[in-house]
């Protein structure tokens, strides 16, 4: 999450970051499907308009906040102020209770204060060329993202995995993409080739008493596949076993006929 102290760490006052006073608003959840997160909708009573950035206080103290952007606006002459957000946010931020009827909202005046330095996206079961990545990245400029948000653009799908701000050693939960934000694509369905050298050195012991074969199979490969499973990867893996043979030869004629 972002906190009020983080947004003003550079000495900028709260008044220059936010527009107007905080207001109470009803928060509702809905879903659109599995391919993409549902757009954020607001009613006209909130005085928020399409493209506006706003902050939701996730606890009573106001120390934990979530940054969202208005995607659509609905006219509601008599309904109370209400904001509709994707239902997956409840699962992503499960430590936060959304059972309260009203949440504190505040409109953002200076979007650059919530700019992200780096965004990491996960791609699965599809191929993206450099041109596809460029188009996808350009489409994300001046938009809002949050952790585990599902994106679907030009028939390409991606999920937000990591968000970082400039000069901070930790990840954040949400933010605003600008033209200077760096975007990294991570594939969960890559083609991988693992080479294992099956020579007599594999049965030598290291200083802890383990053979290098055991370290490769029970150590490296086991840890690698376990990590891939936890990340829901679906890589296409090719295992290539190779070895070395030394010949006591000084000329080509000294080699076996089949190797010449």
N, C-alpha and C positions, 0 to 999 in steps of 0.2 A: 504494500500500500504506500501511498504518499502521505506525508504528514504536513501540518501547517508550518512546522519549523523547517522542513526541507525546502518548501517553496520560497521561503524568505531568507535562506541561508546566505544569500549574497547581499543582504542589507536592503532589499527592495521591500517597501511597505505593502501590507495587505491591500490597501486601497488601490494601488497601482496594478495589482494582479487581478482583483475581482471587480465586477461592476455591480453596484447596488448592494443592498443588504441581503443577508441570507433569508430564505423563506422556507416554510414547511410545505411539503408536497407528498401526495400519495404515490406509492411505488407499486407497480404491478408487473407481472412476469408473463411472458408468452413465448412460444416457439414457432419457428418457420420450417424446420427440417434439419437434416443431418449435414447437408453440404455447406451451409453458411449460417452464421449467427443471424438472428432476427434483427432488423433495424431498430434503432431507438426512436420511439414515437413520443411526442408531447402534445398536450392539449393547449389551446390558445390561452387558457387562464394562467399558464405558467410564465407568460411573457418571454418565452424562449422561442427562437426561430431556427429554421433549417441552417445548419452549419455552425450554430453556436456551440461553444464548449462550456460544460458545467461540471461542478464537483458535487458528489454525494458524500455526506458524512455517514460512515458505516457504524459508528458507535455514538453513544450519548456524549462522550467527551469531545468528539470532533477531532481526535488525533489520528484516526485512520480514515482515508478518503479514497474515492474512486473517480477517475476522470472519464467522462463520456461525452459524446457529441450527438447533437440532434440530427437525425437522418430524415425524419418526416414530421410534419405538423398537421394536427387535426383541429378542425373548428369545433368548439364545444361552448355554446353560449351559456348554458346553465350548470354544466358539470363542474365539480371542484377541480383544482389543479391536479393533474395526474401525469405520470411518466411511465411509459411501457418499455421495459428492457428485456433482453434475452434471458430465458429461464436457466441457461447454463451458468450464468453468473452466480446463482445460488450454490451450485456445486463447486465452482472454482473457488469461491470465497466462503467455504463451509464454516469457517470459524466465526463468521459474522452472522448475527441474527437479522433476518429480514421480516420478522414477525410483527414489528411495529407498524402501525397504520400510517404514520407520517415520518418522513425523513427530511433532514435539513439539506437544502440545495443552495448553490450559489453560482451565478453566472461568471465565467472567466472573461476578463477584459484583455489580458495579455497572454495570448496562446503560447508565445515563445518561452514563457516561464515553465511550461510543461513539455518542452521539446525533448524528444528522445535522441540519444546519441547513436544507439545501435539497436536493431530489431532482428531477432533470429526467428526464421520461419521454418517449419517442418513440412516437407512434401512427401507424399506416400502414393505408391502405385500409379505413377505417371511420370512422363519424361518432360522436362522443361529445358528448352534450349536457352542460349544466352539472350536471344531476342525476346523469348517469352519472359525471362526474368526481368529484363529491362522494362517491358510493357507493364508487368505486374507491379514493379517498384514505382513506376511513374504514376500508376493509378492510385497508389497509396498515399501520395503526397497530399498534405493538408487534411488528413483524416485521423481519426482516433482509433487506437487499438488497446486491447487488454489481454491478459494472460488467457490462453486457450481459446481465443476468439477464432472462429472458423471463417475463412475468406474464400470467396468464389468469384473469380473474375476471368472473363474471356474463356470460360470452360476450364480454367485451372483452379485447383484447390490447394489451400495451405492453412496451417494452424499456427497461431502465435505461440512460440515456446519460451522466448526470453526477451526481456526489455531492459535496457540500460540507459542511464542518463550520463551526461558528461561529468568527468572528474568525481565519480562516485564509485566506491568499490563493491557496491551491492546492486542487486536487481530491483526493479520496481514492478508494480502490478498493472500500471496503465500509463498512458501518455499520448503525446501528439506528434505525428510525423511531419517533418518539414523537408525541404529540398536538400538539406544537409544531413539528414538522417541516413546512416549506413544500414543496408538491409542484407542479411546473410541467409542463404537458402541451404537447408540441411535435408538430404534425401534419406528417407527411411526404407527405400526400396532400390538400393544401389546394387550394382554388379561388382562383387568382390572376389579376388583371387588370393588365396593364402598358400604360400610356398613353405613346405616342410622338408628340410634336408634329412633324409634317412641314411645316414652314414654311421660308422662305428662310434663317432664322437657323441652321438645321441645317447649312448649307454654309458658314457663317462659320468662320474659323480662330481657334483659341485662341493663347495666347502661345507654345506649343510647336510650332505649325505643323500641328496636327491639326484636321480639321473636327469639329464637334460630332456629325455623323452617324457618323463613324468612331469617335468615343469612345463613342457609344451602342451601336453594333452590334458593333464589334470589341473594345470595352473592357468596358462595363458588362454587356451581355447575355451575352457570351462567358464572363466571369468568373462571372456568376450561374448559368448553366446548368452550367458545370464544377463549381461547388461543390455544386449540387443532385445532380449525378451521383455525386460522391464520397460523398455522404450517402445515396445510394440513394433519393432522393425521387421521388415519382410525382405531382407536382402537375398539376392541370388548369389550363393557362395560356391566357388569352385576350389576344391582342395587339390593341390598339385604336389605330389611327392617326387623328390629328385635326390640324386646321390652323386658322389664323385668316385672315380676309379683312377688309380695311379698306375701307369705303365712304365716299366724300366726300358725305355726306348730312346735311342739317340737319332733315329731317322724314321722316315715314313714307313720303310719296309719292316721295321720292328713291330709295328702295330698289327693286330689281327686283320685278316683280309676284309671282314665285314665293316671295319671302321675306316678303311682307307677311302 
